[in-house]
Amino acid sequence: MSELKRGPSRRHVLRTGLAGIIASGVAPLAFSRGAWAQEFCNNPTGGTVTFGLNLPLTGAYAEEGADEQKAYELAIQHLNGEGDGGLLNVLKPSALKGNGILGKKVQYVSSDSQTKSDVARAGATRMIERDGAIMITGGSSSGEAIAVQSLCQELGVIFMAGLTHSNDTTGKDKRRYGFRHFFNAYQSGIAIAPVLAEAYGKDRRAYHLTADYTWGWTQEESIKNATEALGWETVQAVRTPLGAADFSQYLTPVLNSGADVLILNHYGNDMVNSLTQAVQFGMRDRQANGKQFEIVVPLFSELMAKGAGENIKGIFGTSNWHWNLPDEGSKAFTKSFGAAYGSPPSQAAHTAYVQALLYADACERAGTFYPPEVIKALEGFEFDGMGNGKTLYRAEDHQCMKSVLVVRGNENPTNQFDVLNVFKEIDRETANYDPAIFGGDLGAAEPVPQCR
Amino acid sequence: MAGIMSRKDATLFIGFAAVVLLLPILAAPFGAAYPDLLQRFMIFGIFAIGFNILFGLTGYLSFGHAAFFGVGSYAAMWSFKLLSLNAIPAILFAVAIAGVFALVIGYLSLRRSGIYFSILTLAFAQMCYSLAYSVLTPITNGETGLRMIRADPRVLDRLFSEAPAGVPVPSLFGISLSGWNGFYFSALFLLATFFLAMRITNSPFGMMLKGIKSNQNRMNYTGFNTRPYALTAFVISGMLAGLAGSLLVVTDPLAGAERMQWTASGEVVLMTILGGVGTLVGPVIGAWLIKYFENIFSSFNDNVLSSFFGFLPDGAREAAVVVAGKFVGEGWHLSLGLLFVLIVVFLPGGIMEGVRRISSAIRRRGGGRHATARGELSPSAAE
């Protein structure tokens, strides 16, 4: 009995034991609850790899979102070796094998971003935290793109931007984990200003209506600078809220402002509405300062042109890509997209598709999904065959450098898709600029942040 | 616990706390057990409880609570930008600023009651939204949303250390508040808010508020000046909305103007009515349900559906996917609307009324005598 007294009591043993079980069983859970077990966020360990598609399926840019979704579905089919292979056959150089990525079958999850930055972030977080997305892509608004891009940097997941045209995306808000294939407002300015000066003269007075967010601001600035450099005068620049259905209160002052050119820095439904209403105000039939009154839409797309119908005839704008370009890549993409969905792809669809392929190709070349390696593979990557001629993924700001199109509303469309003509192709050297002019800081790729 | 609350309240609180803290496990079968959504569950739970203190107790239906939510977000973000990355000053600052806004808006709006009060609050909230969206863009960064950047001054942090490399993230004395940490952090606030709501409901002050709801004229005739009480309730609920808004910025550092729009104000009304106006747990359940719909139902695409209906033969599966596809994905509003109509028609007291009916039916079958007594005790709508 005396020995027992010296040892621990039964109650003590039980208590310590229980505490030990709880401590050893639960405490490690609390620590390993993060992603310490995997070396990086959402490392695909099974036979599949998941893309997270963040698409505006409702809101002002819903049509672009729907078209992007079609393009991503097509790209994923092609990556998995289904369908006709699309641009896999023309991308040069290409490491893609048509058996998924690194032998893993590609699948996707999606989220409706509602063309709102808040919702886009919530959707992207869900796809990363719950659905295990290895990469986030999509979006049709620069506000969304910038919000999601900084989120992806925090979580350590690569973001392949969809349609985003603001200078800030690869300028002052650029991120190491974010990549943009689409061109930007600054390049639109370089491309369109000489064309405008040639067509409308050098002594014009311009009035800007601008969507009130990052894209509108930077596009207004870029177009203003580019046209003023050629001798134009800017009468006034007015900001309009995104998603406004009625622009008449903004259009009325234009008539008495002494301006003879109206520049609409609007996109999607906003542009369809503002342009239609401007035409209803009789602006295209007006004379001002002894000249014909003109309307310019610096960023144009196929889908918007279709929405605006008759009103876009003869109007100048710029595009990233157009389906009736004569090169092999454009032809191949238009063919497989048309075969799948019965209509030619928009520029939003094109950039979405290309981004998916470029990410997959970078993973193949890197031989891993480890984000810093994939980033290295994309930075400074020079490729051809995707419909924009020779293209460079610039390492300094993750902006694709390629040629830019000046397009014009078709005066005599032969069918409902034939709404835009390519007026002029501005080559890559002309559209080039110094990445340092916008400032910004990419940040580091390593250490890789953990997403949970 | 027994000293400050009744045994029944203590049970309710402990049960609620257990459910909240175990959510990461309990929500797993529903595909909702990931930090971001659970953080939202907590945050919008706080928002709805706060709203219910005004609407449930005094009967004043505010259609502008999203304004305080948004003001809280922006205030917290400015605290992160100017003062410190620590969440505590940000939350205090946000609650204070939201309180000031609530005081001003409440003072003006509470001069009217009923529909005129609702319209006034709606008007003020839309004013705040427009200011944030397009007028005060230097302060709010408009539609792009306000974010932190590395170059922000952060004077308090700079007193102690140099600006670290990398993206700034909100923290609590060095502990990052993203992911699960953010969830537990907001869960503590939800529990505190729940406790506060419980205390208010059972206090003499709460009785006064219920008196305002049942008959304000009678209160006035008996010699009470009701307006200070209503204003206090308004400010408390505005401050809780500010708290929720600041927590949203703490867990996800971006403040956008959309969260101030009238749809966001309407959403919190829906949450409260869906769960049960005037009940303690109801608004939280309503908030969780709506956030679940918004985040999970909207994520079902045709792929998910066709694997869900995989057991059906080919033709029937496609038909089922087409029909069901209208109710999920971008059509999640439709299913939420249907649910709302069903609840309002069949359970006017919200989900909590359904719970009460079921439990009293069970009890009647078991031993009829307790049924009425229990029915009274359960948190009852203060009609």
Boltz contact constraints between the chains, C-beta under 6 A:
constraints:
  - contact:
      token1: [A, 33]
      token2: [B, 180]
      max_distance: 6.0
  - contact:
      token1: [A, 57]
      token2: [B, 330]
      max_distance: 6.0
  - contact:
      token1: [A, 58]
      token2: [B, 330]
      max_distance: 6.0
  - contact:
      token1: [A, 110]
      token2: [B, 301]
      max_distance: 6.0
  - contact:
      token1: [A, 111]
      token2: [B, 299]
      max_distance: 6.0
  - contact:
      token1: [A, 112]
      token2: [B, 298]
      max_distance: 6.0
  - contact:
      token1: [A, 112]
      token2: [B, 330]
      max_distance: 6.0
  - contact:
      token1: [A, 116]
      token2: [B, 258]
      max_distance: 6.0
  - contact:
      token1: [A, 117]
      token2: [B, 145]
      max_distance: 6.0
  - contact:
      token1: [A, 117]
      token2: [B, 256]
      max_distance: 6.0
  - contact:
      token1: [A, 118]
      token2: [B, 256]
      max_distance: 6.0
  - contact:
      token1: [A, 118]
      token2: [B, 258]
      max_distance: 6.0
  - contact:
      token1: [A, 118]
      token2: [B, 259]
      max_distance: 6.0
  - contact:
      token1: [A, 121]
      token2: [B, 254]
      max_distance: 6.0
  - contact:
      token1: [A, 125]
      token2: [B, 36]
      max_distance: 6.0
  - contact:
      token1: [A, 126]
      token2: [B, 36]
      max_distance: 6.0
  - contact:
      token1: [A, 126]
      token2: [B, 295]
      max_distance: 6.0
  - contact:
      token1: [A, 129]
      token2: [B, 34]
      max_distance: 6.0
  - contact:
      token1: [A, 129]
      token2: [B, 35]
      max_distance: 6.0
  - contact:
      token1: [A, 129]
      token2: [B, 36]
      max_distance: 6.0
  - contact:
      token1: [A, 130]
      token2: [B, 34]
      max_distance: 6.0
  - contact:
      token1: [A, 143]
      token2: [B, 143]
      max_distance: 6.0
  - contact:
      token1: [A, 143]
      token2: [B, 144]
      max_distance: 6.0
  - contact:
      token1: [A, 147]
      token2: [B, 145]
      max_distance: 6.0
  - contact:
      token1: [A, 147]
      token2: [B, 254]
      max_distance: 6.0
  - contact:
      token1: [A, 153]
      token2: [B, 167]
      max_distance: 6.0
  - contact:
      token1: [A, 154]
      token2: [B, 167]
      max_distance: 6.0
  - contact:
      token1: [A, 212]
      token2: [B, 134]
      max_distance: 6.0
  - contact:
      token1: [A, 212]
      token2: [B, 142]
      max_distance: 6.0
  - contact:
      token1: [A, 213]
      token2: [B, 142]
      max_distance: 6.0
  - contact:
      token1: [A, 213]
      token2: [B, 143]
      max_distance: 6.0
  - contact:
      token1: [A, 213]
      token2: [B, 144]
      max_distance: 6.0
  - contact:
      token1: [A, 214]
      token2: [B, 144]
      max_distance: 6.0
  - contact:
      token1: [A, 241]
      token2: [B, 134]
      max_distance: 6.0
  - contact:
      token1: [A, 242]
      token2: [B, 143]
      max_distance: 6.0
  - contact:
      token1: [A, 452]
      token2: [B, 179]
      max_distance: 6.0
